[in-house]
Amino acid sequence: MKTRALGRTGLQLPILSFGASSLGQEFRKVSLDEALKSVRVALDCGLNFIDTSPFYGRGMSEVLLGIALRDVPRDSYTLCTKLGRYDLQHFDFSAKRVSESVDVSLHRLGTDHLDIILCHDIEFVPMQQIVDVTIPALKKIQQQGKVRFVGFSGYPQKIFKFICDQADVDCVLSYNQYTLQNTRFADESVPYLKAKGVGVMNAGPFSARLLTNAPLPAWLKEPEDVKAAARAAAALCNSRGSDIAKLALQFSLAHEDITTTISGSANPENIRKWAQWEAEPVDWDLIHEVQKIFEPVKNIGHREGLPENN
């Protein structure tokens, strides 16, 4: 698996990484065997950067990941978890909870240190708190050796400049905003982050199944014209003997200034397929045809979190 440097951290991450949200049954019921096998297959395929959160499965993802990694040498994978979001409407970015959350995550994951810790979905709270309280608390924990690198994640592009103009962070994570249909992350934020030396990570190349042949989830927030364009693009790919999911993944992986793209599944066969797609040639002609279908709805997304953070 090809790797890229993560900002100034010194970390080299695979361009395709494993997201463990599915281990928390965020999309469907998952058996213990599926969860454990998915982690093993991801590592075998070179997806040795693993991203999780206490929010995923309300702790279940971290617990199962800790079990799956129990006998895996700690220096053979890079581990990221998050803090601050614990349920759909439960957010706590206080200094006290920061310290507690890191210790709980370390216990669940069965390790004495985290490679990366991210403030999770910061757009749901007044963001100045992240600058004034949460990041300083994380810096103290970083000095204790419990975490190596500190950052934050979220959906609106406004959050990246707001935080990085005021605070020194190592890396950030954006999701669903560097895809075949929506490239706002690369258009609006990546050049700014690169100039600051902040490590850049992307998640959600399939945009919550929008860019796949799977049925769209009822909770998908994108407008109907975006969904219609995605169905038309999928049909075009099928008519050419291709899969829109393959194009979507390859497109996200190709951006040289995005260190890694995180994708999750509790289906080992999906993970093997993604690793295979990563190694295959990219059909840029078909990608450009798909992008033409998306032109009328390019970069149309939705609002997330507090109105003032969008």
N, C-alpha and C positions, 0 to 999 in steps of 0.2 A: 504494500500500500504506500503510495506516494505521501510524503509529509511536507508540512510548511511550518515556518517559525511563527510563534504566537507573540507578536509585538516584541517587547524587550525582555520577556520573561526568561528566555533561554530554552523554553519548552519547544519541542518539535512534535506537532500533533498530526495524526493521519488526516488526510483531506476528507475522509468519511468516518464519522464517529458514531458510537452507539448511544442512543437515548433510551433510558430505562423507565420512562413514564408508563409504558405498557405493562411493566411488571407490577405496577400498582393497580391493575385492572381499570385503567382510565377509559378503555374502549370496549372491553369485553371481559368475561371471566377467563382467568388464566390458571392452568394447573401448575403445581410446583415443578413438575418435570419440564414443562414448556419454559418456565421462567429460568430455571437453572441451565437448560440446554441452550437457550438463546444467548446467555452470557458467554458460555463456552464457545459457541460458534462464532460470535462476534470477535472474541479474542483470537480464535484460530484464523479468521479472515483478515486480521490486521486492524480491526476497529478497536484499538487499545486505549482510546480516550472514551471514558464513560461518564455520562451526564445524568444526574438524578436530582431529586428534591424531596424534602419532607412532605410537600404538598401532594406528590404523586401517590395515590392510594392512602393518603393520610398516614404515611410512615411505611406502608407495605413495600414500596419500591426499594427503599433503603434497606429494610430488613432482608428481603429476598436477595438483593444484590450482595449484602454482607455474607450471606450463606454461600452464594455462588462463588464468591471470591476468596473463601476461607482458606483454601489450599493453593491459591495462586500467588506466586512471588510478588510482593508489593512493588518492586521496581520494574515489573513487566507491564504495568498499566498506569495511566494517568486518570485521576479521579476528581470529579467536580460534583458538588452538591450546592444547595441553595439555602436561603433562610428568609424569613419575613412573611411568607405566605403559607398558611397552614390549612386553610379550607377555602371554599368558594368566596366567602365574605369575611374570612378571619385573617387579618394582617397585623403583624406586630414587629416593628423595626426598632424597638427600644433597645438601649444598651444592655439591659438585664436579659432580655430575651435573646439577643445576639449571642451572648456567652452561653446561655443554657442550650440554645439550638445547636451550636457547634459541638458541644459535648455529647448531646443526644445523638447527633448524626455520626460522630466518631464511634460511639458504642454500637449503633445499628450496623454500621459498615465494617466494623471489626478492624479498625485501623487507628494508628496514633497520629495521623496527619492527613489533611486534605490538600490536594494539589491546587485546587481552585475553589473558592467560595463566592457565590453570587447573591446579591440582594435580588429577590425574586419578584418580578412584576411590580416594579416601583411606581408605575403610573396610577396605582390605586390609592396612593396616599399623597399628602403634600410633600413634594420631592425635596424641599429644603431640609426636611428631617433626615433624609438619606445623607446629605452633605454634612449636616451639623452633628448628627448623633450616630447613625449606623456605621458609616465608613470609619470614623475615628475609633469606634468600638472594635471594629474588625482589625484595624491597624494594631491595636494592643494584642489581640489574639495572634496576629501574624508575628509579632515580636516574640511571643511565647513558643513559636514553632508549631502550633496546631494547624495553621494554614499557610500555604506558601504564597498564593497570589489571590488578590481581591478584585471583585468587579461587580457588575449588576446586569440585569436582563429586563426586557420589556418589549412592547409592541410599537408604541408611537415613536416616530423618529425624533421628536422634540426632546426626549429624555436624554439622549446621548450628549448633545452639546450642553444642555443644562447642567448635568453632573460634571462632565469632564472639563468644563470651564472653571469649576470651583474646587474640584477634588482630584487627587492623584490616584488613579486606579490602574490596574494592570491589564484588564481585559473586559470586554462586553459581549453580550449575546442578544441577537435580534432573532425573531422568528416570523415565518410566513411573509417576509418582506424582501427576500431575494429568491424569486421564483420565475418561471416562464411568464407569469401574468403580472407580477408585482416586483419591481426592481428598486423600490424606494431606498432600501438600505444602502445599496451600492451608489445610487444617484445622489443621495442627500447626506449620508453619514460616513461612509467608508473613507473617502478622501480626507475628511477632517480627522477621523480617528487615526488613520495611518500617519498623518503629519505629526500627531501627538505621540506616536509610538505606542498607542493602545492596541492590544491584541483584539482581533476581530473574529467573532464566531457567529455562525448562522445556523438556525434550526428550522425544521419544517419545509423541506424542499417540495413536498407534495401538498402543502397548504391545507392541512387537515382533510386529506382525501380529495380535495378539489381537483387535483391534477393526477387522478388515477381513474381506473375503471370501476372502482368500488362504489357502492351506493353512498351518496352524500349523507353525512350525519345530520339529524334534525336540528342540532344546535349550531350548525355552520352559519356564521354571521354575514358572509358576503352577499351582496345584492343578487337578485335573480338574473340580471343581465350578465353578471360575471359567471354565474353557474351555467347559464345557457352557452356562453362562449367556451367554457371548459368542456362541456359535453360535445360541442362541435369540434373542438380540437382533438378530443379523444377519438371521435369517429374518424377524423382524417388520419390519425396515426394508425388506427385499426385497419383502415382501407389500404395503407401502405405496408401492412405486415409488421408494424411496430407497436409500441406501448407508450402512451403518453407519460406514464410513470418513469420509464427509462429515460426519456428525453428530459423530464423535469429534474431527475437526479443528476444526470450528466451536465445539464446546464448550470446547476448550482455549484457543482464541484469544480467547474472550469475557471471560476473567477480567481485569479492569482492573488488578489489582495484580501481574500477571505480565507483565513487559515484552515478552518474546518467547517463542514456541514454535518449537523447532527440529525440522525433519523432513528426512530424507534420502532421496535416490533417485538412481540413475544412469540413470533413465528420464526423458528430457525431457518426455514426455507426462504423466507423473505430476505433475511440477512445475507444468506449465501448468494441470492439473486442480485442484491444491491452490489455486493463485492465484485460479482462477475460483470455487471454493467459498468462499474467504475473502470474496469480494465479494457473495455471494448471501445472501438472507434466511435466518435460522435458524428451523427448525421446532422451537420449544421444546416444543410439545405432544408431538411424537414423542420428543424427548429425554427428557421426563419419563416417558413410557411405557417407554423403554429403561432408565432409572434404576430403575424399579420391578422390572424383571427382575433387575437387578444388586443389589437390596437385600439378599438373603440372603448375598451374597459381597462386599459393599461393603468396600473398603479392605483386602481380603485380598491379600497379595503373597507375597514370599518373603524369605529371609535372604540377605544378600550380604556377603562379606568376613569379617572376624574376628567371632566370636560377641559379644565385648564391645562391638563398635561398632554393634550392632543394638538 
